[in-house]
Amino acid sequence: LLETLQKTAVEAAGDFNLVLLRDGTDRIEFRFYPDQLGTDRRWGNSAGIPAVVFGPEMGNVAESTQRYSRLEEVTAVTIGGTGEGTSRTIVTVEDAARIADSPWNRLEVFRQDFQSGTNVDRLAVTGARLLEERVPEESFVFVPLQVAPYVYGRHYQLGDLVSYYDGSHWYDKRIIAVQVTDTISRPDQVSLELLDVT
């Protein structure tokens, strides 16, 4: 369900939040925002807002895991328009750079687009759109230390754009999930999941 909500928000050019209703029913409400949820707190943001930078070098990360998945990736799309047999209009759109990543990285799909008919440009746009949607997915999951000036709820929130510095590279990330755990041994432990920002 979460992946469907995330994809829907991207397609609608907006953002969403799941809110636990405190009305005695313990229902969860889906809330859609027509723009991005959160604030741009990246290093060097244009609004001059104080930056939030995470990373081992910054002393504010307890543990981190990087995930990189190519399971849903597509690097070549063949779009079939109208017509039959040899008279059918067919267009193939490729991402040559991603195909060149590996000898096994030509990942193809076929889609039909009868609405575009025989218009080669429209078929190519459909293919390019699918290539943009099916890129490798990279995310960081980490446990930030709750130290000033990096305290969740005070200095950054769900949806914020933040920076991550791993000691040699800078990454712009968006906080897409927050988990707060409160136990006796680890009060107010916060885990973040981040996605690349392009």
C-alpha positions in Angstrom: 0.0 0.0 0.0 2.8 2.4 0.9 4.5 2.0 -2.5 1.1 2.7 -4.2 0.6 5.9 -2.1 4.2 7.1 -2.9 3.7 6.5 -6.6 0.3 8.3 -6.6 1.8 11.3 -4.8 4.7 11.5 -7.4 2.2 11.2 -10.3 0.0 13.9 -8.8 3.0 16.2 -8.2 2.3 16.4 -4.5 3.0 14.8 -1.2 1.1 12.9 1.5 1.1 12.0 5.1 -0.6 9.3 7.1 -2.0 10.7 10.4 -3.2 8.7 13.3 -6.5 10.2 14.4 -6.8 10.7 18.1 -10.6 10.4 18.2 -10.8 7.0 20.0 -11.1 5.0 16.8 -7.3 4.6 16.1 -8.0 5.2 12.4 -5.3 6.4 10.1 -6.1 9.2 7.7 -4.5 9.8 4.3 -3.7 13.5 3.7 -2.6 14.8 0.3 -0.6 18.0 -0.1 -0.5 19.6 -3.6 3.1 20.6 -3.2 6.0 19.1 -1.3 5.6 18.5 2.4 8.5 20.0 4.3 11.1 22.7 4.0 14.3 23.0 2.0 17.0 22.6 4.6 19.8 21.5 2.3 23.3 22.8 2.5 23.3 26.0 0.4 19.5 26.3 0.1 18.4 29.5 -1.7 16.2 30.7 1.2 19.0 31.0 3.7 17.4 28.6 6.1 19.8 26.9 8.5 21.1 23.7 6.8 20.6 20.2 8.3 23.5 18.0 7.4 23.8 14.4 8.5 26.7 12.1 8.3 29.4 10.2 10.2 31.8 13.2 9.8 29.2 15.5 11.4 28.9 13.3 14.5 25.1 13.0 14.3 24.6 9.5 12.9 24.5 6.4 15.1 24.1 3.8 12.3 23.2 3.9 8.6 22.3 1.6 5.8 22.3 2.4 2.1 20.0 0.5 -0.2 20.3 0.4 -4.0 17.7 -1.5 -5.9 17.4 -2.2 -9.6 14.5 -4.6 -9.3 12.0 -2.2 -11.0 14.5 -0.6 -13.4 13.8 -0.3 -17.1 16.5 0.8 -19.5 14.8 0.2 -22.9 11.1 0.7 -23.8 9.5 -0.4 -27.0 6.1 1.3 -27.6 3.6 -0.1 -30.0 1.2 2.3 -31.7 -1.6 1.5 -34.1 -1.4 -0.8 -37.1 -0.8 -4.5 -37.6 2.2 -6.6 -38.5 4.8 -4.8 -40.5 2.6 -1.7 -40.8 2.4 -1.2 -37.0 4.2 1.9 -35.7 6.8 0.9 -33.2 9.3 3.1 -31.3 12.1 2.1 -29.0 13.5 4.5 -26.4 16.7 3.7 -24.5 18.8 5.0 -21.7 22.3 4.3 -23.2 24.2 5.4 -20.0 22.3 3.0 -17.8 22.5 0.2 -20.3 26.3 0.7 -20.3 26.5 0.2 -16.5 26.7 -3.6 -17.0 26.7 -6.2 -19.8 23.4 -7.5 -18.2 21.7 -4.1 -17.8 19.5 -4.0 -20.9 16.2 -4.3 -19.1 13.3 -4.1 -21.6 9.6 -3.7 -21.5 6.9 -3.4 -24.2 3.9 -1.2 -23.9 1.0 -0.5 -26.2 -0.1 3.1 -26.8 -3.1 3.1 -29.2 -4.0 6.7 -28.3 -0.8 8.1 -29.9 -1.6 6.2 -33.1 1.2 6.5 -35.6 2.6 9.7 -34.1 6.3 8.7 -33.6 7.0 11.8 -31.4 4.1 11.0 -29.0 5.1 7.3 -28.8 8.7 8.4 -27.9 7.4 10.7 -25.2 5.5 7.8 -23.7 8.6 5.7 -23.7 10.8 8.4 -22.2 8.2 9.0 -19.4 8.4 5.3 -18.5 12.2 5.4 -18.5 12.1 8.3 -16.1 9.7 6.4 -13.8 11.7 3.2 -13.7 15.1 4.3 -12.6 17.2 2.5 -9.9 15.9 3.2 -6.4 18.5 4.4 -3.8 17.7 5.3 -0.3 19.4 5.8 3.1 18.0 4.6 6.3 19.8 5.8 9.4 19.4 6.6 13.1 20.3 10.2 13.7 21.7 11.2 17.1 19.3 13.7 18.8 21.9 16.4 19.4 21.5 20.1 18.8 21.2 21.5 16.2 19.8 18.3 14.8 16.7 17.4 16.9 13.7 15.9 15.1 10.6 18.0 15.5 12.6 21.1 16.3 15.2 21.4 13.5 13.8 19.1 10.8 10.5 17.4 10.0 9.0 14.7 7.7 9.2 15.8 4.1 12.2 18.2 4.6 15.0 18.3 2.1 18.3 17.8 4.0 22.0 17.1 3.1 24.0 13.9 3.8 27.8 14.0 3.8 29.6 10.6 3.9 33.1 12.0 4.2 33.8 12.4 0.5 30.4 13.1 -1.3 27.4 15.3 -0.7 23.9 14.0 -1.3 20.6 15.9 -1.3 18.0 13.8 0.3 14.3 14.0 1.2 13.0 12.6 4.5 10.2 10.2 3.4 9.7 8.2 6.6 10.3 8.8 10.2 10.0 6.2 13.0 10.2 7.3 16.6 10.7 4.6 19.2 10.5 5.3 22.9 11.9 2.6 25.2 13.5 2.7 28.6 17.0 1.9 27.2 16.7 4.3 24.2 14.3 7.1 24.8 13.1 9.0 21.7 15.2 7.0 19.2 14.5 8.4 15.7 15.1 6.5 12.5 14.9 8.2 9.1 14.4 6.9 5.6 15.6 9.2 2.8 15.4 9.3 -1.0 17.6 11.1 -3.5 16.4 14.5 -4.6 17.0 15.4 -8.3 
